[in-house]
Amino acid sequence: HFESKDALLENLLTVQTARFMEWLDSTAAQTPVERLCAVMEYISTGDMLLMRSVMRLGSGAMGAVMESRPEMQANHAHMLAAMDAIVTAGQADGSIVPDVPPRVVISAVWSLSTISLLPDSPPDSNAHTLMLLKRAIMLNP
């Protein structure tokens, strides 16, 4: 039981961020493009579904919790820096287009991952969104 809704949200964000970072570290042997595709699949399934549902119900509350807790902001910044590093590595090795800022690529991954969550999306929408992501970010798809 939690003292407040904010305490519950803080716990959820902290746990989910830690799980994601642990999982992201486990993908280190993959290429940058493979890692981004894996991230897109990860955030559209499993543990992240709960987080995304909560975010839809109360994104304002989540934002307020994040803004009021410096350690959570630091965790989020660390997560974004790790994602930036993946994109930058792909740009350096020539697998990801060099003229798109890393944060735009990261936003595309997040946005495309929501397609499979739509009520009317086809069963194979993850495969199609992965194809779209690759076409959008790969230098030589």
Phi and psi in degrees as GROMACS dihedral restraints (atoms count N, CA, C in turn):
[ dihedral_restraints ]
;  ai    aj    ak    al  type     phi  dphi    fc
    3     4     5     6     1  -112.4    20    10
    4     5     6     7     1   149.9    20    10
    6     7     8     9     1   -62.7    20    10
    7     8     9    10     1   -34.0    20    10
    9    10    11    12     1  -154.8    20    10
   10    11    12    13     1   170.8    20    10
   12    13    14    15     1   -62.8    20    10
   13    14    15    16     1   -38.5    20    10
   15    16    17    18     1   -62.6    20    10
   16    17    18    19     1   -39.7    20    10
   18    19    20    21     1   -64.8    20    10
   19    20    21    22     1   -38.7    20    10
   21    22    23    24     1   -64.1    20    10
   22    23    24    25     1   -46.0    20    10
   24    25    26    27     1   -64.3    20    10
   25    26    27    28     1   -40.5    20    10
   27    28    29    30     1   -60.9    20    10
   28    29    30    31     1   -44.8    20    10
   30    31    32    33     1   -62.1    20    10
   31    32    33    34     1   -45.2    20    10
   33    34    35    36     1   -59.9    20    10
   34    35    36    37     1   -48.0    20    10
   36    37    38    39     1   -62.5    20    10
   37    38    39    40     1   -43.5    20    10
   39    40    41    42     1   -64.5    20    10
   40    41    42    43     1   -47.5    20    10
   42    43    44    45     1   -65.1    20    10
   43    44    45    46     1   -46.1    20    10
   45    46    47    48     1   -65.8    20    10
   46    47    48    49     1   -39.6    20    10
   48    49    50    51     1   -64.2    20    10
   49    50    51    52     1   -43.8    20    10
   51    52    53    54     1   -62.8    20    10
   52    53    54    55     1   -44.1    20    10
   54    55    56    57     1   -61.9    20    10
   55    56    57    58     1   -44.0    20    10
   57    58    59    60     1   -62.4    20    10
   58    59    60    61     1   -45.8    20    10
   60    61    62    63     1   -63.9    20    10
   61    62    63    64     1   -40.3    20    10
   63    64    65    66     1   -61.9    20    10
   64    65    66    67     1   -45.2    20    10
   66    67    68    69     1   -63.7    20    10
   67    68    69    70     1   -45.0    20    10
   69    70    71    72     1   -58.8    20    10
   70    71    72    73     1   -41.5    20    10
   72    73    74    75     1   -59.9    20    10
   73    74    75    76     1   -33.1    20    10
   75    76    77    78     1   -71.1    20    10
   76    77    78    79     1   -11.9    20    10
   78    79    80    81     1   -96.1    20    10
   79    80    81    82     1     6.9    20    10
   81    82    83    84     1   -57.4    20    10
   82    83    84    85     1   -27.4    20    10
   84    85    86    87     1   -77.7    20    10
   85    86    87    88     1   -12.5    20    10
   87    88    89    90     1   -81.6    20    10
   88    89    90    91     1   162.7    20    10
   90    91    92    93     1   -70.8    20    10
   91    92    93    94     1   161.1    20    10
   93    94    95    96     1   -56.4    20    10
   94    95    96    97     1   -42.2    20    10
   96    97    98    99     1   -65.3    20    10
   97    98    99   100     1   -43.3    20    10
   99   100   101   102     1   -60.5    20    10
  100   101   102   103     1   -39.4    20    10
  102   103   104   105     1   -65.8    20    10
  103   104   105   106     1   -42.9    20    10
  105   106   107   108     1   -65.2    20    10
  106   107   108   109     1   -39.8    20    10
  108   109   110   111     1   -64.3    20    10
  109   110   111   112     1   -40.2    20    10
  111   112   113   114     1   -64.8    20    10
  112   113   114   115     1   -39.2    20    10
  114   115   116   117     1   -60.4    20    10
  115   116   117   118     1   -44.9    20    10
  117   118   119   120     1   -60.8    20    10
  118   119   120   121     1   -42.4    20    10
  120   121   122   123     1   -66.1    20    10
  121   122   123   124     1   -41.6    20    10
  123   124   125   126     1   -60.4    20    10
  124   125   126   127     1   -46.1    20    10
  126   127   128   129     1   -78.9    20    10
  127   128   129   130     1    -5.9    20    10
  129   130   131   132     1  -106.0    20    10
  130   131   132   133     1     7.6    20    10
  132   133   134   135     1  -142.2    20    10
  133   134   135   136     1   175.6    20    10
  135   136   137   138     1    56.2    20    10
  136   137   138   139     1  -137.5    20    10
  138   139   140   141     1   -54.3    20    10
  139   140   141   142     1   -35.8    20    10
  141   142   143   144     1   -69.6    20    10
  142   143   144   145     1   -19.9    20    10
  144   145   146   147     1   -61.3    20    10
  145   146   147   148     1   -40.4    20    10
  147   148   149   150     1   -62.3    20    10
  148   149   150   151     1   -46.6    20    10
  150   151   152   153     1   -60.5    20    10
  151   152   153   154     1   -44.9    20    10
  153   154   155   156     1   -65.4    20    10
  154   155   156   157     1   -38.4    20    10
  156   157   158   159     1   -63.4    20    10
  157   158   159   160     1   -44.1    20    10
  159   160   161   162     1   -63.8    20    10
  160   161   162   163     1   -40.5    20    10
  162   163   164   165     1   -61.6    20    10
  163   164   165   166     1   -39.5    20    10
  165   166   167   168     1   -66.3    20    10
  166   167   168   169     1   -36.7    20    10
  168   169   170   171     1   -73.7    20    10
  169   170   171   172     1   -32.0    20    10
  171   172   173   174     1  -151.1    20    10
  172   173   174   175     1    57.3    20    10
  174   175   176   177     1   -62.8    20    10
  175   176   177   178     1   -31.0    20    10
  177   178   179   180     1   -65.2    20    10
  178   179   180   181     1   -42.4    20    10
  180   181   182   183     1   -65.8    20    10
  181   182   183   184     1   -40.6    20    10
  183   184   185   186     1   -62.9    20    10
  184   185   186   187     1   -44.1    20    10
  186   187   188   189     1   -61.3    20    10
  187   188   189   190     1   -41.4    20    10
  189   190   191   192     1   -64.1    20    10
  190   191   192   193     1   -40.7    20    10
  192   193   194   195     1   -64.3    20    10
  193   194   195   196     1   -44.7    20    10
  195   196   197   198     1   -61.4    20    10
  196   197   198   199     1   -46.4    20    10
  198   199   200   201     1   -65.9    20    10
  199   200   201   202     1   -28.4    20    10
  201   202   203   204     1   -90.1    20    10
  202   203   204   205     1    -2.2    20    10
  204   205   206   207     1  -129.0    20    10
  205   206   207   208     1   101.0    20    10
  207   208   209   210     1   -55.0    20    10
  208   209   210   211     1   -36.2    20    10
  210   211   212   213     1   -65.4    20    10
  211   212   213   214     1   -32.8    20    10
  213   214   215   216     1   -72.4    20    10
  214   215   216   217     1   -38.0    20    10
  216   217   218   219     1   -62.2    20    10
  217   218   219   220     1   -40.5    20    10
  219   220   221   222     1   -64.6    20    10
  220   221   222   223     1   -41.8    20    10
  222   223   224   225     1   -61.9    20    10
  223   224   225   226     1   -42.2    20    10
  225   226   227   228     1   -66.2    20    10
  226   227   228   229     1   -42.0    20    10
  228   229   230   231     1   -63.4    20    10
  229   230   231   232     1   -38.8    20    10
  231   232   233   234     1   -63.1    20    10
  232   233   234   235     1   -42.6    20    10
  234   235   236   237     1   -63.2    20    10
  235   236   237   238     1   -45.4    20    10
  237   238   239   240     1   -64.5    20    10
  238   239   240   241     1   -37.5    20    10
  240   241   242   243     1   -64.3    20    10
  241   242   243   244     1   -38.7    20    10
  243   244   245   246     1   -64.4    20    10
  244   245   246   247     1   -41.3    20    10
  246   247   248   249     1   -68.3    20    10
  247   248   249   250     1   -41.6    20    10
  249   250   251   252     1   -55.9    20    10
  250   251   252   253     1   -43.0    20    10
  252   253   254   255     1   -62.9    20    10
  253   254   255   256     1   -36.4    20    10
  255   256   257   258     1   -64.8    20    10
  256   257   258   259     1   -47.9    20    10
  258   259   260   261     1   -63.3    20    10
  259   260   261   262     1   -45.3    20    10
  261   262   263   264     1   -61.2    20    10
  262   263   264   265     1   -39.8    20    10
  264   265   266   267     1   -62.8    20    10
  265   266   267   268     1   -40.5    20    10
  267   268   269   270     1   -66.6    20    10
  268   269   270   271     1   -36.4    20    10
  270   271   272   273     1   -68.4    20    10
  271   272   273   274     1   -37.6    20    10
  273   274   275   276     1   -69.1    20    10
  274   275   276   277     1   -35.8    20    10
  276   277   278   279     1   -88.9    20    10
  277   278   279   280     1     0.2    20    10
  279   280   281   282     1    83.7    20    10
  280   281   282   283     1     9.9    20    10
  282   283   284   285     1   -90.4    20    10
  283   284   285   286     1   -20.1    20    10
  285   286   287   288     1  -120.9    20    10
  286   287   288   289     1   138.5    20    10
  288   289   290   291     1   -52.4    20    10
  289   290   291   292     1   133.2    20    10
  291   292   293   294     1   -82.5    20    10
  292   293   294   295     1   -14.5    20    10
  294   295   296   297     1   -96.4    20    10
  295   296   297   298     1    10.2    20    10
  297   298   299   300     1  -112.9    20    10
  298   299   300   301     1   122.9    20    10
  300   301   302   303     1   -58.2    20    10
  301   302   303   304     1   143.8    20    10
  303   304   305   306     1   -52.1    20    10
  304   305   306   307     1   -39.9    20    10
  306   307   308   309     1   -66.5    20    10
  307   308   309   310     1   -27.8    20    10
  309   310   311   312     1   -70.9    20    10
  310   311   312   313     1   -41.5    20    10
  312   313   314   315     1   -61.3    20    10
  313   314   315   316     1   -45.5    20    10
  315   316   317   318     1   -61.2    20    10
  316   317   318   319     1   -42.0    20    10
  318   319   320   321     1   -63.8    20    10
  319   320   321   322     1   -36.6    20    10
  321   322   323   324     1   -65.0    20    10
  322   323   324   325     1   -41.7    20    10
  324   325   326   327     1   -59.5    20    10
  325   326   327   328     1   -48.6    20    10
  327   328   329   330     1   -61.5    20    10
  328   329   330   331     1   -47.2    20    10
  330   331   332   333     1   -64.0    20    10
  331   332   333   334     1   -46.1    20    10
  333   334   335   336     1   -64.9    20    10
  334   335   336   337     1   -29.2    20    10
  336   337   338   339     1   -67.0    20    10
  337   338   339   340     1   -18.7    20    10
  339   340   341   342     1   -79.1    20    10
  340   341   342   343     1   -18.0    20    10
  342   343   344   345     1   -59.3    20    10
  343   344   345   346     1   -43.3    20    10
  345   346   347   348     1   -69.7    20    10
  346   347   348   349     1   -12.3    20    10
  348   349   350   351     1   -89.7    20    10
  349   350   351   352     1    -8.9    20    10
  351   352   353   354     1   -68.9    20    10
  352   353   354   355     1   143.0    20    10
  354   355   356   357     1   -58.4    20    10
  355   356   357   358     1   -32.7    20    10
  357   358   359   360     1  -102.5    20    10
  358   359   360   361     1    15.8    20    10
  360   361   362   363     1   -76.0    20    10
  361   362   363   364     1   143.2    20    10
  363   364   365   366     1   -68.7    20    10
  364   365   366   367     1   159.5    20    10
  366   367   368   369     1   -58.4    20    10
  367   368   369   370     1   -29.7    20    10
  369   370   371   372     1   -98.4    20    10
  370   371   372   373     1    23.5    20    10
  372   373   374   375     1   -64.8    20    10
  373   374   375   376     1   -29.8    20    10
  375   376   377   378     1   -60.8    20    10
  376   377   378   379     1   -43.3    20    10
  378   379   380   381     1   -62.1    20    10
  379   380   381   382     1   -41.3    20    10
  381   382   383   384     1   -69.2    20    10
  382   383   384   385     1   -39.0    20    10
  384   385   386   387     1   -70.3    20    10
  385   386   387   388     1   -32.6    20    10
  387   388   389   390     1   -63.9    20    10
  388   389   390   391     1   -40.5    20    10
  390   391   392   393     1   -62.2    20    10
  391   392   393   394     1   -44.0    20    10
  393   394   395   396     1   -61.8    20    10
  394   395   396   397     1   -43.5    20    10
  396   397   398   399     1   -60.1    20    10
  397   398   399   400     1   -48.1    20    10
  399   400   401   402     1   -59.8    20    10
  400   401   402   403     1   -42.9    20    10
  402   403   404   405     1   -65.4    20    10
  403   404   405   406     1   -31.9    20    10
  405   406   407   408     1   -78.4    20    10
  406   407   408   409     1   -34.1    20    10
  408   409   410   411     1  -108.4    20    10
  409   410   411   412     1   -20.9    20    10
  411   412   413   414     1   -79.3    20    10
  412   413   414   415     1   138.1    20    10
  414   415   416   417     1   -68.8    20    10
  415   416   417   418     1   -40.7    20    10
  417   418   419   420     1  -131.0    20    10
  418   419   420   421     1    79.8    20    10
